[in-house]
């Protein structure tokens, strides 16, 4: 798999995982888990954008 595709896929996975953690944190009244989920979602967004940039430059 190309590096750009791998970054995009991993980014999407982190976004989904982060959103699930946020929901679990809200439902379980666990603000630490909610914050951890938000961080992971942001990380996923960044990684997905890195994959898009790599795709543009052909890496």
PyMOL CGO cylinders between C-alpha atoms (Angstrom):
from pymol import cmd
from pymol.cgo import CYLINDER

trace = [
    CYLINDER, 0.00, 0.00, 0.00, 1.28, 3.46, -0.84, 0.3, 1, 1, 1, 1, 1, 1,
    CYLINDER, 1.28, 3.46, -0.84, 2.38, 5.65, 2.03, 0.3, 1, 1, 1, 1, 1, 1,
    CYLINDER, 2.38, 5.65, 2.03, -0.26, 8.28, 1.24, 0.3, 1, 1, 1, 1, 1, 1,
    CYLINDER, -0.26, 8.28, 1.24, -3.05, 5.71, 1.22, 0.3, 1, 1, 1, 1, 1, 1,
    CYLINDER, -3.05, 5.71, 1.22, -1.81, 4.18, 4.44, 0.3, 1, 1, 1, 1, 1, 1,
    CYLINDER, -1.81, 4.18, 4.44, -1.78, 7.61, 6.13, 0.3, 1, 1, 1, 1, 1, 1,
    CYLINDER, -1.78, 7.61, 6.13, -5.32, 8.33, 4.97, 0.3, 1, 1, 1, 1, 1, 1,
    CYLINDER, -5.32, 8.33, 4.97, -6.63, 4.97, 6.18, 0.3, 1, 1, 1, 1, 1, 1,
    CYLINDER, -6.63, 4.97, 6.18, -4.86, 5.21, 9.53, 0.3, 1, 1, 1, 1, 1, 1,
    CYLINDER, -4.86, 5.21, 9.53, -6.10, 8.76, 9.92, 0.3, 1, 1, 1, 1, 1, 1,
    CYLINDER, -6.10, 8.76, 9.92, -9.69, 7.69, 9.38, 0.3, 1, 1, 1, 1, 1, 1,
    CYLINDER, -9.69, 7.69, 9.38, -9.27, 4.87, 11.90, 0.3, 1, 1, 1, 1, 1, 1,
    CYLINDER, -9.27, 4.87, 11.90, -7.92, 7.29, 14.51, 0.3, 1, 1, 1, 1, 1, 1,
    CYLINDER, -7.92, 7.29, 14.51, -10.81, 9.67, 13.87, 0.3, 1, 1, 1, 1, 1, 1,
    CYLINDER, -10.81, 9.67, 13.87, -13.40, 6.94, 14.39, 0.3, 1, 1, 1, 1, 1, 1,
    CYLINDER, -13.40, 6.94, 14.39, -11.62, 5.55, 17.44, 0.3, 1, 1, 1, 1, 1, 1,
    CYLINDER, -11.62, 5.55, 17.44, -11.39, 9.05, 18.91, 0.3, 1, 1, 1, 1, 1, 1,
    CYLINDER, -11.39, 9.05, 18.91, -15.08, 9.72, 18.39, 0.3, 1, 1, 1, 1, 1, 1,
    CYLINDER, -15.08, 9.72, 18.39, -15.95, 6.43, 20.08, 0.3, 1, 1, 1, 1, 1, 1,
    CYLINDER, -15.95, 6.43, 20.08, -13.77, 7.32, 23.06, 0.3, 1, 1, 1, 1, 1, 1,
    CYLINDER, -13.77, 7.32, 23.06, -15.47, 10.72, 23.31, 0.3, 1, 1, 1, 1, 1, 1,
    CYLINDER, -15.47, 10.72, 23.31, -18.91, 9.12, 23.39, 0.3, 1, 1, 1, 1, 1, 1,
    CYLINDER, -18.91, 9.12, 23.39, -17.79, 6.50, 25.91, 0.3, 1, 1, 1, 1, 1, 1,
    CYLINDER, -17.79, 6.50, 25.91, -16.31, 9.25, 28.07, 0.3, 1, 1, 1, 1, 1, 1,
    CYLINDER, -16.31, 9.25, 28.07, -19.54, 11.25, 28.00, 0.3, 1, 1, 1, 1, 1, 1,
    CYLINDER, -19.54, 11.25, 28.00, -21.71, 8.21, 28.72, 0.3, 1, 1, 1, 1, 1, 1,
    CYLINDER, -21.71, 8.21, 28.72, -19.43, 6.95, 31.47, 0.3, 1, 1, 1, 1, 1, 1,
    CYLINDER, -19.43, 6.95, 31.47, -18.93, 10.40, 32.97, 0.3, 1, 1, 1, 1, 1, 1,
    CYLINDER, -18.93, 10.40, 32.97, -15.20, 10.11, 32.34, 0.3, 1, 1, 1, 1, 1, 1,
    CYLINDER, -15.20, 10.11, 32.34, -13.80, 13.48, 31.19, 0.3, 1, 1, 1, 1, 1, 1,
    CYLINDER, -13.80, 13.48, 31.19, -10.27, 12.08, 30.82, 0.3, 1, 1, 1, 1, 1, 1,
    CYLINDER, -10.27, 12.08, 30.82, -11.44, 9.51, 28.28, 0.3, 1, 1, 1, 1, 1, 1,
    CYLINDER, -11.44, 9.51, 28.28, -13.42, 12.19, 26.46, 0.3, 1, 1, 1, 1, 1, 1,
    CYLINDER, -13.42, 12.19, 26.46, -10.33, 14.41, 26.18, 0.3, 1, 1, 1, 1, 1, 1,
    CYLINDER, -10.33, 14.41, 26.18, -8.22, 11.45, 25.08, 0.3, 1, 1, 1, 1, 1, 1,
    CYLINDER, -8.22, 11.45, 25.08, -10.77, 10.76, 22.35, 0.3, 1, 1, 1, 1, 1, 1,
    CYLINDER, -10.77, 10.76, 22.35, -10.70, 14.36, 21.16, 0.3, 1, 1, 1, 1, 1, 1,
    CYLINDER, -10.70, 14.36, 21.16, -6.90, 14.24, 20.98, 0.3, 1, 1, 1, 1, 1, 1,
    CYLINDER, -6.90, 14.24, 20.98, -7.02, 11.02, 18.98, 0.3, 1, 1, 1, 1, 1, 1,
    CYLINDER, -7.02, 11.02, 18.98, -9.63, 12.45, 16.61, 0.3, 1, 1, 1, 1, 1, 1,
    CYLINDER, -9.63, 12.45, 16.61, -7.44, 15.50, 15.94, 0.3, 1, 1, 1, 1, 1, 1,
    CYLINDER, -7.44, 15.50, 15.94, -4.43, 13.24, 15.39, 0.3, 1, 1, 1, 1, 1, 1,
    CYLINDER, -4.43, 13.24, 15.39, -6.45, 11.28, 12.86, 0.3, 1, 1, 1, 1, 1, 1,
    CYLINDER, -6.45, 11.28, 12.86, -7.48, 14.42, 11.02, 0.3, 1, 1, 1, 1, 1, 1,
    CYLINDER, -7.48, 14.42, 11.02, -3.87, 15.55, 10.78, 0.3, 1, 1, 1, 1, 1, 1,
    CYLINDER, -3.87, 15.55, 10.78, -2.68, 12.15, 9.60, 0.3, 1, 1, 1, 1, 1, 1,
    CYLINDER, -2.68, 12.15, 9.60, -5.42, 12.02, 6.97, 0.3, 1, 1, 1, 1, 1, 1,
    CYLINDER, -5.42, 12.02, 6.97, -4.37, 15.46, 5.66, 0.3, 1, 1, 1, 1, 1, 1,
    CYLINDER, -4.37, 15.46, 5.66, -0.73, 14.33, 5.55, 0.3, 1, 1, 1, 1, 1, 1,
    CYLINDER, -0.73, 14.33, 5.55, -1.84, 11.45, 3.34, 0.3, 1, 1, 1, 1, 1, 1,
    CYLINDER, -1.84, 11.45, 3.34, -3.64, 13.86, 1.03, 0.3, 1, 1, 1, 1, 1, 1,
    CYLINDER, -3.64, 13.86, 1.03, -0.55, 16.07, 0.75, 0.3, 1, 1, 1, 1, 1, 1,
    CYLINDER, -0.55, 16.07, 0.75, 1.65, 13.05, 0.01, 0.3, 1, 1, 1, 1, 1, 1,
    CYLINDER, 1.65, 13.05, 0.01, -0.82, 12.02, -2.69, 0.3, 1, 1, 1, 1, 1, 1,
    CYLINDER, -0.82, 12.02, -2.69, -0.55, 15.43, -4.34, 0.3, 1, 1, 1, 1, 1, 1,
    CYLINDER, -0.55, 15.43, -4.34, 3.25, 15.27, -4.39, 0.3, 1, 1, 1, 1, 1, 1,
    CYLINDER, 3.25, 15.27, -4.39, 3.30, 11.63, -5.43, 0.3, 1, 1, 1, 1, 1, 1,
    CYLINDER, 3.30, 11.63, -5.43, 5.02, 10.15, -2.41, 0.3, 1, 1, 1, 1, 1, 1,
]
cmd.load_cgo(trace, "trace")
